[in-house]
């Protein structure tokens, strides 16, 4: 195998992968109509295109109601409020997720409780949930991560037994279907981000799905400055803000729905090809198949770096793959309790002390599977590698194979030089992900 690009060799790939987001001429035509209409905002709720997108998106996932909001973090925040959680209530969620999952709960007055993830899916482990339950627990917030789903059958059973609500974080799961249900339609509410990198995007934005009319009404009030809902069958006075989506964003999202099927099929087909190729290589492992997936959703293609014996670090491995012209990341997420974007203390979040002998101390958290995934094992590749043609997927496989075949040489590399390249790329990626939700 030829010399690694990181060590001065020629990279496997020199041309860029497919761009994202993508659009059609009809999207531009629709945007022009909105601009010329003079009605660019999101009031009244739902707006014309916002209402159309929400209804069609809900139908795709098998939910009764959908409501567009400003972004994914607002979606989670509004769902927590609409489902009646109170100040100091605990919400169990995976440690291995984007910071916004937890920040939304903090902003709504709740207390995130971090539980570990399943080693094969990196999604919330139901057994870890059982261990994290306390008398203060009021909700579960599973995250469907990258290309796998949280075990909703098991989590719904826990919720029923302990009288908890479930809010699904579906920021990676647009269009997905698992265990007979659409993503976001299994629990009490499902929250999606529509930020620029997501599988459907309006540049920014979010949407909440629910099958509960009381939740839907509460959501309308919360995101529309406290105004009553359209039906108001469950009248409640709730504090609200202007968390509406604009018509400009919604107009773009109509086109995203129209393109979704084609891109979904491409990602699914090319991910299968990539998994087959990586499954034949030593030192790496595709995520195990997940029975119950009826419609795949692949926000990132994720596999595991599991070298046999002494070997370069995961971060050095990722740097070598990236140098071959294949974008990838290792520290895509880290356990939220270790994140520099989660500066939560009893001093700035008083709900951590309410009614407790000792305040919640996130410095004491330890979720070993999440930490192994974040710092040693997981490799994340953006969905743009899968939306082109088959040759793109084969280039990805060739790049990984080249690095795997040169691990001994990679181990001899100057760790400072390689480390600087890895850190620089990780820093750029981290800065980009501050816009994730």
Secondary structure, DSSP 8 states (H G I E B T S, - for coil): ----GGGT---S--S----SS---HHHHHHHHHHHHHT--S--SSS-HHHHHHHHHHHHHHT-SEEEEES-HHHHHHHHHHHTT--TT-EEEEESBS-HHHHHHHHHTT-EEEEE-B-TTT-SB-HHHHHHH--TTEEEEE-B--TT----HHHHHHHHHHHT-EEEEE-TT-TT-EETTEETTSSSSEEEEE--TTSSS-SSS-EEEEES-HHHHHHHHHHHBTT---SS-TT-------B----HHHHHHHHHHHHHHHHHHHHHHHHHHHHHHHHHTSSSEEE----TTEEE---SEEEEEE--SSS---HHHHHHHHHHTT---BS-S--BGGG-TT----TTT-GGGTTT-SS---GGG---HHHHHIIIIIEEEEEGGGTSS-HHHHHHHHHHHHHHHHTHHHHHTS-HHHHHHHHHHHHHHHHHHHTT--
